[in-house]
Amino acid sequence: MDTSSTRDRRWIALALLCMAQFVVVLDAAIVNVALPSIQRDLHFSQQDLQWVVNAYVLTFGGFLLLGGRAADLLGRRRVFIVGLVLFSLASLAGGFAQSEGVLIGARAVQGLGAAILSPAALSIVVTMFREGAERNKALGAWGAVAGSGGAAGVLLGGVLTESLGWQWVLFVNVPIGIIAALLAPVLLAESRREGAERNYDVAGAITSTAGLVVLVYAVVKAVDNGWGSASTLGLLAVSAVLLIAFTVIESRARQPLVPFRVFRIGSVAGANITGILMGAALFSMFFFISLYMQQILGFSALEAGLAYLPLAVSIIVAAGVASQLVNRLGAQRVLVGGLMLVAAGLVWFSQVSVGGSYVADVLFPSLLAGWGLGFAFVPVTIASQAGIGQSDAGLASGLINTAQQVGGALGLAVLATVANSATDSAMQSAHGARAALPQALTDGFGDAFMVGAGIALAAVVVAALTIRGAAARPQPDGQLATEAA
């Protein structure tokens, strides 16, 4: 096969990997619009309904690190296919679910499948394209897909729920997963970590996965239980003990699950800290925008979904532009600029009002935040992979995915607490008058957006101080120099 044919095949393979990642990101958001229909059909209580979303987030965030390392050791294509099959079967089971337990269990298995396939897919992209302009272009496409998946999920969820039924927000994954699993052996070459002892670090895997699962569970339950409750503090303490045990184990293991040396490579540590803050600021943005449109502006599920289309398009376009700007300006400048746009968009969102409109209160700040997200997601991904050798590609991919997911879960829990506190305070001032509820809700949304803007500004500071070396420098020839560990 000639060189041009090989290159063409790689870009086709990239499209396959992006399609799989799109479904993973889509699935974290697509069921949100369908929740009222699911509640009616399966007789969910209001308290249990949140676990349709949380079951997915819990296993996805908890197993990403393990999934990334498994890809390095067992073979990235193999792990990618296993994750796809598991994800598709769980989606099928969820669509046919007739009870609460079956649906929640299926969503948990979906999250596990996503945690297996997502870091494997990103590590294949990283190993398939040479570091520099070529990889930046590939990660621009990856960033466009991953960044727009949340907005597209709300849109597609509304369309499918109202036209075919809530089951199809799960069934839609099945043909995509099957097609991708069948094409993977044809388009993707197998790669794994070579020349090293295959020690699977069972103790490290158990403590890291258990610690992350307990952490995510603690923060998603904190919204209901309160941050100062005994259950929340107890769970956070258990998570801290497990994660401390994990660091001790990793420092002594011959072949650790997470060799800490990777955090001394380029900007890996800074990119992951920035990823946590980005996730905290942005994941909750979609949540509160949806509530504002449906609870205050009176949008239907379908109308709310369609309202996200400009945001999704702006993310896709911005990600493509960002992949080119990184070559000229360096990842640090593009990332800082993107995060500042995100912060400005969130400040704009904080001005929402009861008598507001879609154009003034949602559309314009959405476009600003969308460009910021596209500009931020691509360079933070590039910085998280810069200087990483092929043997650790799965690990680095798992780390940045974990940072964003855990940051998102933590941010949503914190900002939901902020919003609920402001709403409760406003209702108490109004002596519980029902007519005061829209204003009280809007006060809560505004406070949450403003705190989110503060988190985005913290990410600006971290990125400015920690994204360094090759990832921070513009490269006139389009090549980012590979940094040695």
NUSE-679858 format. One record per residue (C-alpha): x, y, z. Coordinates in steps of 0.001 Angstrom, whole numbers, plus 524288, in hexadecimal, padded with zeros to 5 digits. Example, Ala and Ser with C-alpha at 12.3 -4.5 7.8 and 13.67 -1.06 7.14 Angstrom:
2
8300C7EE6C81E78835667FBDC81BE4
REM end
This chain:
485
800008000080000805C380D517FC06807CB8187E805697FC208209D800EC7F33E814D0802357F83F8125680FFB7F5A58208F813847E7DC81FF580E087E557813AA815E47E9DF81A3F822537E02382556820937D53F81B7D81E167D9848148B82A847D90D821A8831A47CAFC8236E82D257C7BB81618832EF7CE298196C83FEE7C776826B7840767BA588205183DC57BC52817238494C7C0768225B8523B7B4D582A6684DC07AB8C81FC0852457B26681EF685F777B15982D9C862097A3AF82E0685C3879EEE8239C8658D7A26B82B6F871A07988C835D786D5C78EAC82F558646C7865A8293F86F3078461836398765E7795F83A8B86D6E7733982CFA86E0A772B182C5B87CFA764628309987E657601582611874AB7687C81BCA87B6A762BC81FA18888E754D281DD8883947571D810E587C8C75F7280A12886D37595A8108C892D3765F481663898017655881E338A48276AC082C058A39E776178281F8AC5D779DD81C198A46177885822BE89724785B5829848987778C6581C328982E7890681A8D889D37936E82509887CB79BFC82298893AA79DC4813F6891477A43C8172B884447AC9782238889CA7B0D8819F0895617B67C80E7488DE47BB82816F5882CA7C35081FC788BD77C7A9814B2894BA7CD0D80B4988A857D36481499880B27E0E881383886AF7E065804BD8869C7DB0F804B1878C27E63480D29873E27F0BD80490879CA7EA0F7F8318750F7EAE97FDA48673A7F9AD7FF52868867FBD47F1A086DE67F1AF7E942866E87F1277F005859AE7EA387FCA98565B7E2167F77784B167DDED7EB7F852D77D9CF7F37785EB27D2D87FD3E855CE7CAC27F25B84F9E7C7927EC1F85CCD7C2F67F947861D97BA967FB87855C17B3FF7EE44856CC7B1707EFEE8655C7AC147FD9E8633E7A31D7F92D8582779DBD7ED5C85F8B79B0C7F5BC86B817940B7FFBF862F178B887F50085D3A788487EFB886AC77850B7FD5F86FA077BCA7FFDC86457774467F35486776774357F5E587632767247F44887CF076B4F7F7D788AB477367801D18921C77DEC7F812896027803F7F2F488840781778009C8826278AA08058F88D02792E17F93288BDD7938B7FAA987D14797C3808CE87E6D7A292804C5887DD7A7997FAA687E1D7A6C4804F3873677AF9D80D9987B8E7B9328025987D467B9697FFF086E977BB9B80E6F86C357C6C980EB1876167CD388036F86EBE7CB988087E860DB7CD9B81737862A17DBE1817848673C7DF1080C6E85DD47D9AC814868528D7E13B820CA856567EDD38190D8583C7EC388134E84A867EAF48211B845197F7388254984C657FF38819A6847B07F9F381A5A839C57FDCF828858374280B4E82E598391880C8C838CF8439880B858464C83DAE802CB84C498333F7FD9383F2182EB47F95983ADB83C4C7F4138486F83F3F7EB358477A833647E68483A08837B07E42883EBB8459A7DCCC84A67840167D315840E183A287D2E583932846F57D084845A984EB67C572849DE845C07BE9C83CDD847947C0FA83BB88562E7BDC4849EB858FD7B11084A268513D7AC2683CEC8560B7A569842848620679DD084CA385A4A79A92842D884F98795F183941859FF78B998429785EEE7873A84574850F6786A58374084CAE78077833318598E7754883CA885772772FF8385A8495D7735D829BE84C4F76B3182A81858B0760358322B852617602F82AB88456D7637381C8A848D17638281B53857A976DC381BDD86250772B080E2185F25778EF81357852C17826981C0785A21788BC80EF385D8C785B0807158515378C7481154848D07999E80CE784E497981F7FEC9849F8799C97FFCB83B127A4AE809DC83CA17ABEB8010C846377AA517F4DC83DCE7AEF37FBB78316B7BABD80179838777BE557F44383E867BDC37EDAF831207C5F97F82E82A827D0347F92A835437D8097ECDA8316B7D8677F1B1823557DC3F7FFE0825CE7E4137FF688326B7F1507F91C8349A7F3A47F292841B27FD387F94084AE68010D7F709858FA80BE27F9E486287817B77F21685E4E824547EE57864E181F847EF34872E181BA77E57D87D2580CFE7E2E087CF180A067E50F88B2A7FBD47E92688C997FD1B7EFD5899EF7F08B7EA0E89F6F7F1A77F1758AC537F3407FE5F8A5237E7CE7FB5A89C2C7DEC07F7FF8A7867E23D803BC8AFFF7E1FC80DBE8A4E97D529808E889F247CE8D807848AC617D39C814DC8B0B77CE9C81BA38A46B7C168814AB8A4D67BF688186B8B3237C3B5826728B04C7BA2E828068A4EF7AF5F821958ACE97B1F882ACC8B84C7B1398371C8B01A7A4F7833418A88079E1082FAE8B54A7A2A583C2F8BBFD79817843B38B4A878DB083C148BC2C794C08392D8C8F279C01845FD8CAAD7AAAE848348CAFD7AB25848418D9C47A33C83BD28DBA67A94C82FFC8E23D7A73A8278F8D61D7AE08831398CD017B97C833808D62A7BAA8824DA8D8A37BAE8821B28CA217C4E082C5F8C7627CD5E826FB8D2697CC8F819288CCCF7D01A81E658BF587DBB4825E88C4F57E0C0819CF8CC067DFA08118C8BFAA7E65B81BB98B7207F14881DBA8C11E7F31B80EF58C1937F3AC80F388B2B27FE9D819488B2A080661811548BC9380496804E98B4848088080BCF8A7E1814CF811808ADF68195D803BC8B18D814617FB648A63981E247F63F89C2B814647F8718910F80A7080222896797FD1D80474890698004F813038905480EF58159E8903581028823118963D81B5A8265388D1681127829F8882B380DAC8361888A9B81B8783B11888AD81A0E83A7C879DE8173B8478C8737080A3184CFC8779D8032F8406687B57800D784450889897FC7585213886117F38884D4087B397ECCB843B8884657EAB284DE788F0F7E54985708884B27DCAA84BD687FDA7D6C484A2788D677D369858A688E317CE3B858E4880327C54E84D6E883187C073853EB88F907BD168608A888777B75F85AFE87C017AFDE84E8887F227A69885615887E87A4928607687D5F79C828571F87521794BB852EF88116790A7860A38854878E18865818776F7849D85A318758077D9385D468823777CAB86BC687F0B776F4869628718B76CDE85F6F8762176954864B8883A176A02873638810B768A58758A8725775EAF86A83871177659D862E78664D76162854FB8634576B8984A1E8634F76C9684AD28547576DA6859A5854637783D8592B85ECE77FA984F2C856C277ED58575584A59783368634C852087905D85CA48542A7935085BB68459079AA8868C58449B7A2F3864F1850577A67F857D484A417A9F785E0F83D317B2628688D843A47BA0F85E2084B207BC958565883EAB7C1288623B836F77C9748676E842317D02C85A568442E7D44785A19835E77D9B9867DC836F27E088864A1843C67E80C8594183DCA7EE2A862E98343A7F08586D9D83E437F7ED864548473580277862D083CBB804008719483B9A8022B8761084997804CD86A1C8520A7FB118628085A357FC4B86B608661D7F7CC877E885F7E7EC6487169858937E84486A7C865147E8F0876E886D537E15487E7B863077D6FB873DA8623E7D54A8733F870F77D3D088203871A27C8E088132867907C2858767986FAD7C34987EF887BE27BD7688A84874847B278881DD86F5C7AF4C87D0C87D0D7AF2E88B06882687A59288E688778779D3E8829387B1379D088873A8893A7949F892BE884DB788FB889FC8815A77BDD88F8E8858276DD388B05886F4769958940787C04775068906C8735C7754788B0C8658E77C418802285E63783FD8896F8559E788F6892868604F78A7A888F686BA978E2187C25864F47923087D90856B579CA98881C8579B7A35F88316863FD7A2808754585E547AA078797E8523E7B46B8800B85AA07B5C187443863A57B55F86AF6858017C0F087189851887C7F28717385E827C55C862F3860767CA2A85FAE852C97D66F867DF854ED7D8E5861B9862487D5F685366860057DF8485163854C07EBD28576B85AFB7E96E85129868567E8C6843E6861A07F50F846D7859C87FC4B84B5B866037F80B83F2186D7B7FE438367C8630580A4683E9885F64816F48374B861C28101782A9D8659B8163C81E7C85FB080DCF8148C858B580F2580AFF863FC807C38146386CF07FDDB819AA863267F26681263869347F627816E2876CC7F7088252F8729D7E9F18241486B957E3AB81DFB8778C7E931828B4880487E3A18343E878A57D67082D718770D7D61C82A7A8859F7D9BF83882889067CE9D83E00880E47C46D834308859E7C7C6835448940C7C8A18440F892AD7BB4B8441988C217B50083BE2896CC7BB24844268A1837B7AF850F889AC87A98684D1E898977A80D849178A6D87AE15855B78ABD57A6AE85EB18A298799CA857908A4C579BCF85A058B35479E62868718B084792238695D8A80E789958621E8B1C678E4F86A8A8BD1B78B67877288B5C577DFA8722A8B1B977AA186DD18BF9077EF987AED8C50A776AA8825E8BB3476ACE879ED8BE2576C6C87C218CCBF76CED88AC88CA74760518899D8C2B475A62881268CD89758E8875B68C42D74FB787CAF8BAC574E5D874648AE8274E518808C8A60275C318834A8AA8A761878762B8A5A9765B687A71897E576D92885CA89D717735987D0C8A80F77789872EC89E0277D8487D65895697850C882DD8A10E78A998754D8A34978E7D8738E8950C7951A880F1894F179D2387DF08A10F7A136870AB89BA07A5988769E88EAB7AD8988103895D67B488876D689E367B6EA86F06891BC7BD3D87B2B88BCA7C62987BF1897A47CA3C86DC2895977CD17870B8887417D5B987C2788B577DCF28731F894BD7DF5E86A3C889097E4E987603881B57EED88783288C987F2A3869CA88D407F441868E087E7A7FC648755187DE6805938706B88888806BA861EC8853E8057885FDC87685813AA860BA872C081E2C85B0186A1881A978568385C6980BFB857B685EE280D518662686244815BB86A2D856AE8114F86DB5848F2818068657483E9A8198086C568316481BAF85F6582A8480FA6859A4830F98171A84FAA838D5816C184F1884794823B184A2484C818228383DA78541F8272883F4C8620A82E6483459868B88296D82F64875A6
REM end
